[in-house]
Amino acid sequence: MKIILLFICFFCFINSHAQKIEAWKVNNINEFISTHENDINIINFWATFCKPCVEELPYFIKISQKASSQKINLILVSLDTKVEYQKKITSLINKQHYISNFKWLDETNADYFCPIIDSNWSGSIPATLIINKQKGFKKFIESSLTEEELSNYIKAATL
């Protein structure tokens, strides 16, 4: 009986510390950008099933943490399926010890949300939107990025 009670307590402890991934609609992304107009906003669209997406995540997290003196907002928006998003994203975050702003896009119609993000987005991932409204900078990249490429885009957004 003690073992069962210990197991239940351990399970409750682990679940209480798991990161909850907030579901966002495309309007939440636009609202976030409009409320952070004086900052550099980086929104990366990715999924746990996309190897290039997962490979570039550390670059985004590292650069956003290094640039903490600048006003850079990073949002990592997962396009995983609704059935699996919470479990798979949380598992990846915990395994890699990532600390960042993860969201899940609660949209199923790419024909609807892709053109809202960028009129040229075909829907492939990884995809990244970098905006600095104050400087009039907007860049949409529909491919994976190296750490150096990401750094260069951020520099261009600050000029």
N, CA, C and O of each residue as an XYZ file, in Angstrom:
636
protein
N       0.833     -1.197      0.000
C       0.000      0.000      0.000
C       0.874      1.255      0.000
O       0.571      2.235     -0.681
N       1.963      1.212      0.774
C       2.871      2.367      0.834
C       3.494      2.642     -0.533
O       3.688      3.796     -0.916
N       3.802      1.581     -1.256
C       4.410      1.748     -2.580
C       3.422      2.422     -3.531
O       3.803      3.305     -4.299
N       2.181      2.016     -3.484
C       1.165      2.632     -4.342
C       0.994      4.098     -3.988
O       0.908      4.942     -4.881
N       0.943      4.412     -2.715
C       0.815      5.801     -2.271
C       2.021      6.627     -2.697
O       1.871      7.766     -3.140
N       3.210      6.060     -2.564
C       4.434      6.749     -2.985
C       4.398      7.008     -4.492
O       4.759      8.092     -4.949
N       3.959      6.004     -5.263
C       3.862      6.154     -6.712
C       2.887      7.267     -7.081
O       3.177      8.079     -7.960
N       1.756      7.308     -6.429
C       0.750      8.340     -6.704
C       1.311      9.719     -6.375
O       1.123     10.658     -7.149
N       1.992      9.857     -5.249
C       2.594     11.149     -4.875
C       3.654     11.571     -5.878
O       3.724     12.741     -6.256
N       4.486     10.618     -6.312
C       5.532     10.918     -7.288
C       4.913     11.355     -8.611
O       5.362     12.335     -9.206
N       3.888     10.644     -9.078
C       3.215     10.971    -10.323
C       2.597     12.372    -10.258
O       2.698     13.136    -11.218
N       1.966     12.709     -9.148
C       1.366     14.037     -8.973
C       2.434     15.115     -8.970
O       2.221     16.195     -9.521
N       3.585     14.839     -8.356
C       4.686     15.799     -8.313
C       5.215     16.062     -9.714
O       5.416     17.214    -10.097
N       5.444     14.992    -10.485
C       5.952     15.140    -11.849
C       4.962     15.929    -12.697
O       5.368     16.845    -13.413
N       3.693     15.604    -12.636
C       2.688     16.308    -13.434
C       2.543     17.756    -13.028
O       2.243     18.594    -13.879
N       2.741     18.085    -11.774
C       2.605     19.468    -11.339
C       3.745     20.332    -11.848
O       3.618     21.555    -11.893
N       4.863     19.715    -12.235
C       6.011     20.468    -12.729
C       6.142     20.427    -14.249
O       7.049     21.047    -14.805
N       5.259     19.712    -14.922
C       5.298     19.661    -16.378
C       4.826     20.995    -16.942
O       3.886     21.611    -16.438
N       5.506     21.420    -18.003
C       5.155     22.691    -18.620
C       3.891     22.514    -19.452
O       3.821     21.626    -20.301
N       2.908     23.346    -19.212
C       1.663     23.329    -19.983
C       1.873     24.209    -21.213
O       2.288     25.363    -21.103
N       1.583     23.656    -22.367
C       1.746     24.388    -23.620
C       0.414     25.035    -23.959
O      -0.597     24.357    -24.141
N       0.433     26.354    -24.039
C      -0.798     27.104    -24.314
C      -1.183     26.993    -25.788
O      -0.332     27.099    -26.671
N      -2.459     26.782    -26.041
C      -2.983     26.750    -27.406
C      -3.285     28.173    -27.856
O      -3.943     28.935    -27.147
N      -2.800     28.516    -29.032
C      -3.030     29.836    -29.617
C      -3.718     29.694    -30.959
O      -3.509     28.723    -31.685
N      -4.536     30.674    -31.273
C      -5.095     30.840    -32.613
C      -4.171     31.814    -33.357
O      -3.335     32.472    -32.738
N      -4.323     31.901    -34.665
C      -3.492     32.812    -35.452
C      -3.712     34.259    -34.991
O      -2.792     35.074    -35.067
N      -4.902     34.580    -34.521
C      -5.169     35.935    -34.020
C      -4.335     36.258    -32.782
O      -3.971     37.415    -32.569
N      -4.028     35.244    -31.961
C      -3.171     35.473    -30.795
C      -1.766     35.898    -31.219
O      -1.134     36.727    -30.564
N      -1.288     35.324    -32.315
C       0.041     35.684    -32.819
C       0.039     37.138    -33.266
O       0.932     37.903    -32.904
N      -0.961     37.520    -34.050
C      -1.053     38.917    -34.508
C      -1.231     39.883    -33.351
O      -0.673     40.981    -33.366
N      -1.992     39.489    -32.365
C      -2.192     40.329    -31.179
C      -0.883     40.497    -30.413
O      -0.570     41.591    -29.943
N      -0.125     39.417    -30.290
C       1.167     39.484    -29.608
C       2.097     40.461    -30.329
O       2.735     41.301    -29.694
N       2.168     40.349    -31.639
C       3.042     41.233    -32.424
C       2.611     42.688    -32.265
O       3.458     43.569    -32.111
N       1.327     42.945    -32.300
C       0.856     44.332    -32.194
C       1.061     44.917    -30.798
O       1.170     46.135    -30.657
N       1.114     44.083    -29.776
C       1.341     44.605    -28.421
C       2.829     44.709    -28.089
O       3.191     45.225    -27.032
N       3.687     44.227    -28.976
C       5.141     44.332    -28.780
C       5.764     45.041    -29.987
O       6.733     44.559    -30.573
N       5.202     46.173    -30.340
C       5.635     46.889    -31.543
C       7.037     47.473    -31.438
O       7.666     47.732    -32.464
N       7.537     47.686    -30.242
C       8.863     48.275    -30.086
C       9.949     47.220    -29.908
O      11.091     47.548    -29.586
N       9.601     45.979    -30.113
C      10.534     44.874    -29.917
C      10.787     44.153    -31.229
O      10.096     44.374    -32.223
N      11.791     43.288    -31.211
C      11.995     42.349    -32.306
C      11.221     41.094    -31.940
O      11.464     40.497    -30.891
N      10.305     40.695    -32.785
C       9.488     39.507    -32.555
C       9.917     38.412    -33.516
O       9.938     38.597    -34.733
N      10.255     37.275    -32.945
C      10.638     36.113    -33.745
C       9.620     35.021    -33.460
O       9.468     34.574    -32.323
N       8.935     34.604    -34.498
C       7.950     33.537    -34.363
C       8.409     32.403    -35.264
O       8.465     32.544    -36.486
N       8.735     31.281    -34.645
C       9.206     30.117    -35.380
C       8.104     29.059    -35.382
O       7.571     28.700    -34.332
N       7.773     28.569    -36.569
C       6.762     27.526    -36.730
C       7.487     26.209    -36.961
O       8.326     26.097    -37.855
N       7.157     25.221    -36.150
C       7.883     23.965    -36.137
C       6.946     22.838    -35.697
O       5.775     23.072    -35.400
N       7.476     21.619    -35.658
C       6.723     20.470    -35.143
C       7.716     19.416    -34.667
O       8.843     19.341    -35.157
N       7.292     18.621    -33.726
C       8.172     17.584    -33.181
C       8.498     16.518    -34.218
O       9.540     15.869    -34.118
N       7.629     16.318    -35.218
C       7.859     15.301    -36.252
C       8.764     15.805    -37.374
O       9.084     15.046    -38.289
N       9.176     17.058    -37.322
C       9.990     17.681    -38.366
C      11.444     17.761    -37.882
O      11.775     18.589    -37.033
N      12.304     16.900    -38.425
C      13.696     16.834    -37.975
C      14.438     18.173    -38.125
O      15.101     18.596    -37.178
N      14.350     18.854    -39.280
C      15.047     20.147    -39.386
C      14.526     21.176    -38.374
O      15.277     22.027    -37.898
N      13.242     21.085    -38.057
C      12.655     22.000    -37.070
C      13.281     21.785    -35.697
O      13.698     22.731    -35.030
N      13.334     20.537    -35.299
C      13.866     20.192    -33.978
C      15.359     20.511    -33.908
O      15.857     20.930    -32.863
N      16.066     20.314    -35.011
C      17.504     20.595    -35.035
C      17.819     22.077    -34.868
O      18.855     22.420    -34.299
N      16.950     22.962    -35.349
C      17.237     24.386    -35.253
C      16.730     25.028    -33.953
O      17.118     26.153    -33.641
N      15.884     24.346    -33.200
C      15.357     24.918    -31.954
C      16.449     25.443    -31.019
O      16.296     26.540    -30.481
N      17.545     24.706    -30.802
C      18.574     25.233    -29.892
C      19.144     26.584    -30.329
O      19.513     27.399    -29.483
N      19.220     26.829    -31.643
C      19.728     28.117    -32.131
C      18.817     29.257    -31.694
O      19.287     30.298    -31.234
N      17.532     29.055    -31.839
C      16.567     30.083    -31.460
C      16.633     30.362    -29.958
O      16.660     31.515    -29.529
N      16.659     29.308    -29.184
C      16.678     29.466    -27.728
C      17.973     30.132    -27.278
O      17.950     31.034    -26.441
N      19.102     29.691    -27.830
C      20.405     30.252    -27.466
C      20.492     31.736    -27.826
O      20.918     32.553    -27.010
N      20.091     32.075    -29.034
C      20.188     33.470    -29.487
C      19.251     34.364    -28.684
O      19.621     35.484    -28.331
N      18.058     33.892    -28.393
C      17.133     34.737    -27.625
C      17.631     34.937    -26.196
O      17.405     35.994    -25.607
N      18.301     33.940    -25.635
C      18.853     34.087    -24.287
C      20.093     34.977    -24.284
O      20.297     35.757    -23.353
N      20.924     34.862    -25.328
C      22.109     35.713    -25.441
C      21.727     37.175    -25.646
O      22.423     38.075    -25.176
N      20.647     37.404    -26.332
C      20.224     38.757    -26.675
C      19.255     39.312    -25.644
O      18.397     40.127    -25.985
N      19.371     38.896    -24.410
C      18.422     39.335    -23.381
C      18.498     40.837    -23.111
O      17.550     41.419    -22.584
N      19.626     41.474    -23.471
C      19.720     42.923    -23.293
C      18.886     43.664    -24.345
O      18.462     44.798    -24.122
N      18.654     43.017    -25.489
C      17.808     43.595    -26.517
C      16.374     43.171    -26.233
O      16.131     42.222    -25.489
N      15.451     43.868    -26.821
C      14.046     43.498    -26.673
C      13.683     42.517    -27.778
O      13.144     42.892    -28.819
N      13.995     41.245    -27.520
C      13.682     40.188    -28.473
C      12.684     39.247    -27.832
O      12.910     38.722    -26.741
N      11.580     39.044    -28.526
C      10.554     38.114    -28.070
C      10.552     36.920    -29.002
O      10.352     37.055    -30.210
N      10.776     35.757    -28.432
C      10.772     34.524    -29.208
C       9.538     33.710    -28.833
O       9.268     33.468    -27.657
N       8.801     33.296    -29.853
C       7.668     32.399    -29.653
C       7.897     31.204    -30.569
O       8.073     31.361    -31.777
N       7.894     30.022    -29.990
C       8.072     28.790    -30.742
C       6.705     28.130    -30.876
O       6.185     27.554    -29.920
N       6.135     28.221    -32.062
C       4.760     27.788    -32.295
C       4.757     26.415    -32.970
O       5.180     26.268    -34.116
N       4.277     25.431    -32.243
C       4.229     24.070    -32.753
C       2.995     23.860    -33.627
O       1.912     24.371    -33.344
N       3.195     23.088    -34.700
C       2.108     22.698    -35.575
C       1.798     21.206    -35.423
O       1.240     20.586    -36.328
N       2.161     20.644    -34.284
C       1.834     19.249    -34.010
C       0.324     19.060    -33.990
O      -0.426     20.027    -33.860
N      -0.121     17.814    -34.117
C      -1.558     17.530    -34.108
C      -2.136     17.754    -32.715
O      -1.428     17.674    -31.712
N      -3.408     18.031    -32.674
C      -4.096     18.299    -31.417
C      -4.027     17.108    -30.469
O      -3.894     17.284    -29.258
N      -4.115     15.917    -31.006
C      -4.108     14.709    -30.178
C      -2.785     14.542    -29.438
O      -2.767     14.060    -28.305
N      -1.687     14.933    -30.064
C      -0.371     14.647    -29.492
C       0.417     15.852    -29.017
O       1.465     15.680    -28.395
N      -0.041     17.052    -29.282
C       0.828     18.203    -29.053
C       1.296     18.338    -27.608
O       2.487     18.543    -27.375
N       0.414     18.231    -26.649
C       0.810     18.469    -25.259
C       1.879     17.464    -24.809
O       2.880     17.842    -24.201
N       1.656     16.194    -25.113
C       2.574     15.134    -24.688
C       3.925     15.239    -25.406
O       4.976     15.180    -24.767
N       3.893     15.391    -26.718
C       5.138     15.387    -27.494
C       5.985     16.640    -27.260
O       7.203     16.546    -27.113
N       5.352     17.798    -27.227
C       6.119     19.032    -27.009
C       6.705     19.032    -25.601
O       7.880     19.351    -25.416
N       5.906     18.683    -24.625
C       6.383     18.654    -23.240
C       7.517     17.655    -23.088
O       8.490     17.927    -22.385
N       7.406     16.517    -23.728
C       8.461     15.510    -23.672
C       9.769     16.059    -24.248
O      10.833     15.880    -23.656
N       9.686     16.727    -25.400
C      10.876     17.317    -26.023
C      11.489     18.400    -25.129
O      12.704     18.438    -24.933
N      10.648     19.265    -24.599
C      11.130     20.351    -23.739
C      11.844     19.785    -22.511
O      12.928     20.242    -22.149
N      11.238     18.805    -21.888
C      11.829     18.212    -20.687
C      13.116     17.459    -21.004
O      14.089     17.545    -20.255
N      13.124     16.725    -22.105
C      14.307     15.952    -22.490
C      15.498     16.864    -22.785
O      16.629     16.565    -22.401
N      15.233     17.979    -23.471
C      16.307     18.901    -23.859
C      16.539     20.027    -22.844
O      17.469     20.820    -22.994
N      15.705     20.091    -21.831
C      15.785     21.136    -20.798
C      15.646     22.538    -21.392
O      16.347     23.468    -20.994
N      14.732     22.670    -22.347
C      14.498     23.958    -22.986
C      13.687     24.869    -22.073
O      12.741     24.448    -21.405
N      14.093     26.117    -22.073
C      13.324     27.153    -21.390
C      13.059     28.228    -22.431
O      13.965     28.952    -22.842
N      11.809     28.319    -22.848
C      11.432     29.303    -23.854
C       9.921     29.436    -23.849
O       9.230     28.832    -23.027
N       9.423     30.231    -24.773
C       7.999     30.513    -24.862
C       7.384     29.623    -25.948
O       7.332     30.004    -27.118
N       6.921     28.441    -25.550
C       6.330     27.483    -26.482
C       4.816     27.655    -26.529
O       4.166     27.833    -25.500
N       4.274     27.598    -27.725
C       2.829     27.654    -27.953
C       2.473     26.549    -28.937
O       3.343     25.985    -29.601
N       1.189     26.253    -29.020
C       0.695     25.312    -30.012
C      -0.373     26.028    -30.833
O      -1.279     26.647    -30.274
N      -0.266     25.942    -32.166
C      -1.224     26.609    -33.039
C      -2.475     25.750    -33.176
O      -2.453     24.679    -33.782
N      -3.547     26.237    -32.607
C      -4.831     25.545    -32.608
C      -5.615     25.952    -33.852
O      -6.683     26.558    -33.767
N      -5.065     25.608    -34.992
C      -5.688     25.878    -36.294
C      -5.491     24.634    -37.151
O      -4.431     24.009    -37.097
N      -6.474     24.275    -37.924
C      -6.347     23.082    -38.765
C      -6.314     23.403    -40.251
O      -5.939     22.546    -41.051
N      -6.693     24.603    -40.640
C      -6.787     24.952    -42.045
C      -5.607     25.847    -42.445
O      -5.625     27.059    -42.229
N      -4.587     25.221    -43.031
C      -3.406     25.979    -43.450
C      -3.740     27.022    -44.507
O      -3.073     28.054    -44.589
N      -4.756     26.769    -45.310
C      -5.180     27.757    -46.316
C      -5.704     29.027    -45.653
O      -5.721     30.095    -46.265
N      -6.128     28.904    -44.410
C      -6.601     30.070    -43.653
C      -5.446     30.773    -42.939
O      -5.252     31.977    -43.106
N      -4.675     30.018    -42.138
C      -3.700     30.694    -41.285
C      -2.385     31.064    -41.969
O      -1.763     32.055    -41.588
N      -1.944     30.297    -42.969
C      -0.663     30.623    -43.621
C      -0.649     32.022    -44.236
O       0.288     32.777    -43.975
N      -1.650     32.402    -45.046
C      -1.601     33.745    -45.642
C      -1.732     34.871    -44.613
O      -1.311     35.999    -44.871
N      -2.310     34.568    -43.452
C      -2.384     35.592    -42.402
C      -0.994     35.861    -41.840
O      -0.651     37.004    -41.536
N      -0.204     34.815    -41.704
C       1.172     34.967    -41.213
C       2.033     35.619    -42.284
O       2.723     36.603    -42.014
N       1.997     35.079    -43.495
C       2.729     35.659    -44.624
C       2.075     35.189    -45.918
O       1.806     34.000    -46.089
N       1.824     36.114    -46.815
C       1.099     35.790    -48.052
C       1.840     34.779    -48.927
O       1.219     34.138    -49.775
N       3.137     34.623    -48.743
C       3.913     33.690    -49.559
C       4.133     32.330    -48.901
O       4.785     31.467    -49.488
N       3.604     32.122    -47.698
C       3.861     30.876    -46.985
C       3.082     29.729    -47.627
O       1.853     29.756    -47.689
N       3.810     28.732    -48.098
C       3.186     27.559    -48.714
C       2.684     26.573    -47.663
O       1.894     25.682    -47.973
N       3.141     26.730    -46.423
C       2.732     25.830    -45.347
C       3.833     24.903    -44.887
O       3.658     24.185    -43.903
N       4.978     24.898    -45.581
C       6.054     24.010    -45.165
C       6.741     24.569    -43.916
O       6.725     25.772    -43.657
N       7.342     23.658    -43.156
C       8.070     24.022    -41.948
C       9.446     23.380    -42.001
O       9.623     22.362    -42.671
N      10.416     23.948    -41.315
C      10.314     25.102    -40.432
C      10.106     26.393    -41.214
O      10.492     26.530    -42.375
N       9.487     27.310    -40.528
C       9.250     28.643    -41.078
C       9.405     29.644    -39.945
O       9.026     29.373    -38.805
N       9.962     30.793    -40.268
C      10.238     31.798    -39.238
C       9.831     33.177    -39.726
O      10.107     33.567    -40.860
N       9.173     33.895    -38.846
C       8.786     35.277    -39.104
C       9.548     36.160    -38.128
O       9.477     35.956    -36.916
N      10.281     37.144    -38.654
C      11.022     38.096    -37.821
C      10.500     39.485    -38.149
O      10.512     39.914    -39.303
N      10.042     40.180    -37.115
C       9.441     41.498    -37.302
C      10.021     42.483    -36.301
O      10.166     42.179    -35.117
N      10.348     43.669    -36.800
C      10.644     44.818    -35.951
C       9.853     45.975    -36.540
O      10.329     46.671    -37.437
N       8.645     46.175    -36.032
C       7.754     47.208    -36.581
C       8.360     48.594    -36.462
O       8.183     49.433    -37.345
N       9.072     48.834    -35.375
C       9.670     50.150    -35.152
C      10.658     50.498    -36.263
O      10.774     51.662    -36.646
N      11.364     49.503    -36.777
C      12.347     49.732    -37.846
C      11.774     49.431    -39.232
O      12.461     49.617    -40.237
N      10.523     48.969    -39.295
C       9.919     48.622    -40.572
C      10.506     47.355    -41.171
O      10.538     47.197    -42.392
N      10.969     46.451    -40.316
C      11.602     45.215    -40.785
C      10.629     44.050    -40.662
O      10.013     43.842    -39.617
N      10.501     43.285    -41.763
C       9.722     42.049    -41.742
C      10.387     41.071    -42.692
O      10.611     41.374    -43.864
N      10.699     39.890    -42.168
C      11.324     38.855    -42.992
C      10.660     37.522    -42.669
O      10.547     37.140    -41.504
N      10.228     36.829    -43.697
C       9.659     35.500    -43.541
C      10.580     34.517    -44.233
O      10.885     34.672    -45.415
N      11.023     33.507    -43.502
C      11.949     32.507    -44.023
C      11.257     31.152    -43.956
O      10.892     30.691    -42.875
N      11.078     30.517    -45.102
C      10.398     29.227    -45.159
C      11.430     28.132    -45.425
O      11.386     27.446    -46.447
N      12.349     27.989    -44.490
C      13.367     26.937    -44.547
C      14.071     26.902    -43.199
O      13.870     27.778    -42.357
N      14.891     25.892    -43.006
C      15.636     25.827    -41.750
C      16.763     26.863    -41.782
O      17.232     27.274    -42.843
N      17.169     27.260    -40.598
C      18.204     28.280    -40.453
C      19.372     27.732    -39.651
O      19.200     26.916    -38.746
N      20.563     28.197    -40.002
C      21.720     27.925    -39.151
C      21.743     28.993    -38.061
O      21.033     29.995    -38.141
N      22.546     28.768    -37.069
C      22.668     29.763    -36.006
C      23.192     31.085    -36.565
O      22.739     32.154    -36.158
N      24.133     31.015    -37.484
C      24.699     32.222    -38.086
C      23.657     32.974    -38.916
O      23.573     34.200    -38.844
N      22.868     32.249    -39.699
C      21.819     32.898    -40.501
C      20.800     33.589    -39.600
O      20.407     34.727    -39.856
N      20.381     32.908    -38.562
C      19.424     33.505    -37.626
C      20.007     34.758    -36.997
O      19.325     35.776    -36.884
N      21.257     34.685    -36.590
C      21.928     35.841    -35.993
C      21.983     37.012    -36.982
O      21.771     38.162    -36.597
N      22.262     36.724    -38.228
C      22.324     37.774    -39.256
C      20.963     38.428    -39.485
O      20.883     39.643    -39.666
N      19.902     37.638    -39.479
C      18.553     38.203    -39.623
C      18.202     39.093    -38.434
O      17.574     40.138    -38.601
N      18.601     38.687    -37.256
C      18.337     39.501    -36.069
C      19.116     40.805    -36.145
O      18.592     41.861    -35.789
N      20.360     40.744    -36.604
C      21.155     41.964    -36.780
C      20.498     42.898    -37.788
O      20.434     44.110    -37.579
N      20.011     42.319    -38.884
C      19.328     43.134    -39.907
C      18.076     43.773    -39.345
O      17.721     44.886    -39.733
N      17.408     43.094    -38.444
C      16.180     43.641    -37.830
C      16.465     44.790    -36.877
O      15.575     45.584    -36.576
N      17.695     44.882    -36.404
C      18.046     45.948    -35.456
C      18.595     47.193    -36.147
O      18.683     48.251    -35.524
N      18.963     47.087    -37.417
C      19.563     48.230    -38.137
C      18.541     49.301    -38.447
O      18.880     50.323    -39.044
